[in-house]
Amino acid sequence: MYKCVTLILSAGYSTRMRGADKLLENIDGMTQLYRIAKAAAENGDTYITLPFRNHPREEVLAPMSITKIYLDDKNTGMGSSIAEGVKNIQSEDVNVTGIIIIPADMPLIDYNAIQAFFTAHSKFPQSIIQAVDDNGPGHPVLFPRKYFKDLMMLEKEIGGRGIIKKSKNTKVLKFGGSVATLDLDTPEDWETWRNGRAN
């Protein structure tokens, strides 16, 4: 029996937003963080990394049954966030066979996109599954259990790209447009994207 969970990376500091928080930006009446967390939680068990306890992002997640992982400002880079997340998932549930990793700042990832990874894991339980769109490879990425040890050794800003590169067993999930690659890091990015949606 295969068990897949989702790990949302939400511990970064939005440094390029000049004081605002990109994860608290509004999309269709809800914050980006709430939107992506809801999409994940409706698919199954969900874990989320946060910079520290009582961070403003935590309030957004209050209505949801999601396991929160606090980095306590140790290092909130992608690699550190993944390592802490995987360690916590391993200690919480030894039955997990796959972890879907999603950066929280991706506005086009929805319920159906995440669900596709659950389906793919049941078909290819030993494979890394990576989202690819018209711009190339991106996120989410699903790592099966045999890569958990490697993920727990990641540090600072270095994500799982090296693990994917070395793997001889990677499948791709194809999405249209920029579903797998669009992230919005600056106020200008958000404004441009919103204007594009309105047209």
C-alpha positions as CSV (number, residue, x, y, z in Angstrom):
1,M,0.0,0.0,0.0
2,Y,1.4,3.4,-1.0
3,K,1.0,6.5,1.1
4,C,1.7,9.9,-0.3
5,V,1.8,13.2,1.7
6,T,2.4,16.8,0.6
7,L,5.1,19.1,2.1
8,I,4.6,22.8,1.4
9,L,7.6,25.0,1.8
10,S,6.5,28.2,3.5
11,A,9.5,29.2,5.6
12,G,11.2,31.8,3.3
13,Y,11.1,35.5,4.1
14,S,9.8,37.1,0.8
15,T,12.8,39.4,0.9
16,R,12.2,40.7,-2.6
17,M,8.7,41.9,-1.7
18,R,10.0,45.0,0.1
19,G,8.1,44.5,3.3
20,A,5.0,42.7,2.0
21,D,4.5,38.9,2.2
22,K,4.0,37.2,-1.1
23,L,2.2,34.3,0.5
24,L,-0.4,36.6,2.0
25,E,-1.2,38.2,-1.4
26,N,-4.8,37.8,-2.4
27,I,-6.0,35.5,-5.2
28,D,-9.8,35.3,-5.8
29,G,-10.7,36.3,-2.2
30,M,-8.1,34.1,-0.4
31,T,-4.4,34.4,0.4
32,Q,-2.0,32.4,-1.8
33,L,-0.9,30.4,1.2
34,Y,-4.4,29.4,2.2
35,R,-5.3,28.6,-1.4
36,I,-2.3,26.2,-1.9
37,A,-2.6,24.7,1.5
38,K,-6.3,24.0,1.0
39,A,-5.6,22.3,-2.4
40,A,-3.1,20.1,-0.7
41,A,-5.1,19.3,2.4
42,E,-8.1,18.3,0.3
43,N,-5.9,15.7,-1.4
44,G,-4.5,14.1,1.8
45,D,-2.1,14.6,4.8
46,T,-0.3,17.9,4.5
47,Y,2.8,19.3,6.3
48,I,4.0,22.9,6.0
49,T,7.2,24.6,7.1
50,L,7.0,28.0,8.8
51,P,9.8,30.3,9.9
52,F,8.7,30.2,13.6
53,R,5.7,29.7,15.9
54,N,3.0,32.4,15.8
55,H,4.3,33.8,12.5
56,P,1.4,35.7,10.7
57,R,1.2,32.9,8.1
58,E,0.1,30.5,10.8
59,E,-3.1,32.4,11.4
60,V,-4.1,31.9,7.8
61,L,-3.8,28.1,8.3
62,A,-5.8,28.0,11.5
63,P,-9.0,26.6,9.9
64,M,-7.1,23.6,8.3
65,S,-5.9,20.3,9.7
66,I,-2.3,20.7,8.6
67,T,0.9,19.6,10.5
68,K,3.1,22.7,11.0
69,I,6.9,22.4,11.2
70,Y,8.7,25.4,12.7
71,L,12.3,26.1,11.5
72,D,12.8,28.5,14.4
73,D,14.9,30.8,12.2
74,K,17.7,28.2,12.0
75,N,17.9,28.5,8.2
76,T,14.8,29.1,6.1
77,G,16.4,28.3,2.7
78,M,14.8,25.7,0.5
79,G,17.3,22.9,1.3
80,S,17.0,23.4,5.1
81,S,13.2,23.6,4.8
82,I,13.0,20.3,2.8
83,A,15.4,18.6,5.3
84,E,13.4,19.6,8.4
85,G,10.1,18.8,6.7
86,V,11.2,15.3,5.7
87,K,12.7,14.6,9.1
88,N,9.4,15.5,10.7
89,I,7.3,13.5,8.3
90,Q,9.5,10.5,8.9
91,S,9.1,10.8,12.7
92,E,5.4,11.3,12.5
93,D,4.4,8.6,10.0
94,V,6.7,5.7,9.1
95,N,4.2,4.5,6.5
96,V,4.8,7.4,4.1
97,T,6.1,6.1,0.7
98,G,6.2,9.4,-1.2
99,I,6.5,13.1,-0.4
100,I,5.2,15.8,-2.9
101,I,7.3,18.9,-2.4
102,I,5.7,22.3,-3.3
103,P,7.0,25.8,-2.8
104,A,4.1,27.9,-1.4
105,D,4.5,30.8,-3.8
106,M,3.2,29.0,-6.9
107,P,-0.2,30.5,-7.8
108,L,-1.2,28.0,-10.6
109,I,-0.8,24.8,-8.6
110,D,-4.3,23.6,-7.7
111,Y,-6.2,20.6,-6.4
112,N,-6.1,18.7,-9.7
113,A,-2.3,19.3,-10.2
114,I,-1.6,17.9,-6.8
115,Q,-4.0,15.0,-7.2
116,A,-2.1,14.0,-10.4
117,F,1.0,13.2,-8.3
118,F,-1.0,10.8,-6.0
119,T,-2.1,9.0,-9.1
120,A,1.4,8.9,-10.6
121,H,2.9,7.6,-7.3
122,S,0.6,4.6,-7.3
123,K,1.7,3.8,-10.9
124,F,5.4,4.5,-10.4
125,P,6.1,4.1,-6.7
126,Q,9.9,4.0,-7.0
127,S,10.2,7.0,-9.3
128,I,10.8,10.6,-8.8
129,I,7.9,12.5,-10.4
130,Q,8.6,16.0,-11.6
131,A,6.2,18.6,-13.0
132,V,7.1,20.0,-16.4
133,D,5.3,22.7,-18.3
134,D,5.9,24.7,-21.5
135,N,8.9,26.5,-19.9
136,G,10.6,23.3,-18.7
137,P,10.9,21.4,-15.4
138,G,9.6,22.9,-12.2
139,H,7.4,22.0,-9.2
140,P,5.8,20.0,-7.6
141,V,8.3,17.2,-7.3
142,L,7.4,13.8,-5.7
143,F,10.3,11.9,-4.1
144,P,9.7,8.2,-3.1
145,R,11.0,6.8,0.1
146,K,14.4,5.7,-1.1
147,Y,15.4,9.4,-1.5
148,F,14.3,10.5,2.0
149,K,17.8,10.1,3.5
150,D,19.2,12.3,0.7
151,L,16.6,14.9,1.2
152,M,17.3,15.1,5.0
153,M,20.9,16.0,4.2
154,L,20.0,19.1,2.1
155,E,21.2,22.4,3.5
156,K,20.6,26.2,3.2
157,E,19.3,27.2,-0.3
158,I,20.2,24.0,-2.2
159,G,17.0,22.1,-3.1
160,G,16.6,18.7,-4.6
161,R,17.8,19.4,-8.1
162,G,21.1,17.5,-7.5
163,I,19.1,14.4,-6.4
164,I,16.9,14.6,-9.5
165,K,20.0,14.9,-11.7
166,K,21.7,11.9,-10.3
167,S,18.5,9.7,-10.4
168,K,18.1,7.2,-13.2
169,N,14.4,6.9,-12.4
170,T,12.6,10.1,-13.0
171,K,9.2,10.4,-14.7
172,V,7.6,13.7,-15.7
173,L,4.1,15.0,-15.4
174,K,3.3,17.4,-18.2
175,F,1.2,20.6,-17.5
176,G,0.3,23.3,-19.9
177,G,1.3,27.0,-19.7
178,S,3.5,27.9,-16.8
179,V,1.7,25.8,-14.0
180,A,5.0,24.2,-12.9
181,T,7.3,27.2,-13.2
182,L,5.4,30.4,-12.3
183,D,6.3,31.9,-9.0
184,L,5.8,35.5,-8.0
185,D,8.6,37.1,-6.0
186,T,8.2,40.8,-6.3
187,P,5.3,43.3,-6.2
188,E,5.9,43.9,-9.9
189,D,5.5,40.2,-10.6
190,W,2.2,40.1,-8.8
191,E,0.9,43.2,-10.6
192,T,1.9,41.9,-14.0
193,W,0.3,38.5,-13.4
194,R,-2.9,40.1,-12.0
195,N,-3.1,42.4,-15.0
196,G,-2.6,39.4,-17.4
197,R,-5.5,37.5,-15.7
198,A,-7.8,40.5,-16.0
199,N,-7.3,40.8,-19.7
